[in-house]
Every structure is written in structure tokens, then in C-alpha cells.
């Protein structure tokens, strides 16, 4: 199976938790783009999902995460693929640790401030 087909099939996971199933904590979040989001995307996403990525490894051009606005536009999709228990993205051996995926879930569910 080609990598592209695997990614498409994995992205259609009917078991994936959605952003509306993950509540922002009642106290809100201390996570912000400046103290969490920007570094998370730099470390785990933007080697493929950046306008500056040389080889996007098949990532659609519409899925860029260089700015907070771009993340906001795709927050639900990012959540379904990468946040909390969702581990479709990024593919490969250098996945974010569970605690960082949980932080991503919290940050996104709280509106990605």
C-alpha cells in the first residue's frame, strides 16, 4: 500500500475523537500559541505543513500551519489527526509524546489561544 493511500485511510478513522468530544477544562488553559502551540507545530508538523517545507511528503498545500490563523482554520482536522488519543499524524517514528498530544487536545479544545 502506498504511503499516500495509507494516510488517506488512516485519516478516515471512524474511531477518532473529535474536538467537540474533548471539553476545555472548566478553569481554561494556561497553554497559548506562544508557550506551546508554535513550538509543537515547529517540532512535529511544519516539516511537511509549512509554506517553507521543501518536500511536503504529500501534505496538501492547503494544510499549512505556519501561523495561528492557519491553525485556527484547521483546528478540528488537526485534532482528529493528532490530539489526545488520535495518532494518525505525524506518520513515522518521531511522534509527539502522549503528554504533548494531550496538551494539544487541551489547547485546541480551549480555542487555541
C-alpha positions as CSV (number, residue, x, y, z in Angstrom):
1,X,0.0,0.0,0.0
2,X,1.4,3.4,-0.9
3,X,2.1,5.9,1.8
4,X,-0.4,8.3,0.4
5,X,-3.2,5.7,0.4
6,X,-2.3,4.7,4.0
7,X,-2.5,8.3,5.1
8,X,-5.9,8.8,3.4
9,X,-7.3,5.6,5.0
10,X,-5.9,6.5,8.4
11,X,-7.3,10.0,8.3
12,X,-10.8,8.5,7.9
13,X,-10.6,6.6,11.2
14,X,-14.2,6.4,12.4
15,X,-12.9,5.9,16.0
16,X,-11.1,9.2,16.2
17,X,-12.1,11.5,19.0
18,X,-13.3,14.9,17.7
19,X,-12.7,18.3,19.1
20,X,-16.3,18.6,20.3
21,X,-15.9,15.4,22.4
22,X,-13.0,16.9,24.4
23,X,-14.0,19.6,26.8
24,X,-11.8,22.5,27.6
25,X,-11.1,22.3,31.4
26,X,-13.5,24.4,33.5
27,X,-10.6,26.6,34.6
28,X,-9.5,27.1,31.0
29,X,-6.0,26.5,29.8
30,X,-2.6,28.0,30.5
31,X,-1.4,26.9,27.1
32,X,-1.0,29.5,24.4
33,X,0.4,29.7,20.9
34,X,3.5,31.4,22.3
35,X,4.2,28.9,25.2
36,X,3.0,25.7,23.5
37,X,1.4,25.8,20.0
38,X,4.2,27.4,17.9
39,X,6.8,25.1,19.2
40,X,4.6,22.0,18.9
41,X,3.9,22.8,15.2
42,X,7.6,23.6,14.6
43,X,8.7,20.3,16.2
44,X,6.1,17.9,14.8
45,X,4.1,19.4,11.9
46,X,5.8,22.0,9.9
47,X,8.5,19.9,8.2
48,X,5.5,19.0,5.9
49,X,2.9,21.6,6.7
50,X,4.8,24.8,6.2
51,X,5.0,27.1,3.2
52,X,8.8,26.8,3.6
53,X,8.8,23.0,3.6
54,X,10.9,21.8,0.7
55,X,9.4,18.3,0.4
56,X,5.9,18.3,1.9
57,X,5.8,14.5,1.6
58,X,2.3,14.6,0.0
59,X,0.8,17.1,2.5
60,X,-1.8,19.1,0.7
61,X,-0.8,22.7,0.1
62,X,-4.0,23.9,1.8
63,X,-2.8,22.4,5.1
64,X,-0.2,24.9,6.3
65,X,0.3,25.6,9.9
66,X,2.8,28.5,9.8
67,X,0.5,30.9,11.7
68,X,-2.0,30.8,14.5
69,X,-4.7,31.8,12.0
70,X,-3.9,28.8,9.8
71,X,-4.1,26.5,12.9
72,X,-7.5,28.0,13.8
73,X,-8.8,27.3,10.3
74,X,-7.9,23.7,10.6
75,X,-8.2,23.1,14.3
76,X,-10.9,20.4,14.1
77,X,-8.9,18.5,11.4
78,X,-5.7,18.8,13.4
79,X,-7.4,17.5,16.5
80,X,-8.8,14.4,14.7
81,X,-5.4,13.5,13.4
82,X,-3.0,14.5,16.2
83,X,-4.5,15.5,19.5
84,X,-5.2,13.3,22.6
85,X,-5.7,9.7,21.6
86,X,-5.6,10.5,17.9
87,X,-2.2,9.4,16.5
88,X,-2.6,9.5,12.7
89,X,-0.3,12.4,12.3
90,X,2.6,12.8,12.1
91,X,3.4,9.5,10.5
92,X,6.7,7.8,11.4
93,X,8.9,7.1,14.3
94,X,9.2,10.6,15.7
95,X,5.7,11.0,17.1
96,X,4.9,13.6,19.8
97,X,4.9,12.1,23.3
98,X,1.5,11.3,24.8
99,X,1.7,14.3,27.2
100,X,2.2,16.7,24.3
101,X,-0.7,15.2,22.4
102,X,-2.8,15.7,25.5
103,X,-1.6,19.3,25.7
104,X,-2.5,19.8,22.1
105,X,-6.0,18.4,22.8
106,X,-6.5,20.8,25.7
107,X,-5.1,23.8,23.8
108,X,-7.2,23.2,20.7
109,X,-10.4,22.4,22.6
110,X,-9.9,25.7,24.5
111,X,-9.8,27.6,21.2
112,X,-6.1,27.6,20.7
113,X,-5.4,30.9,22.4
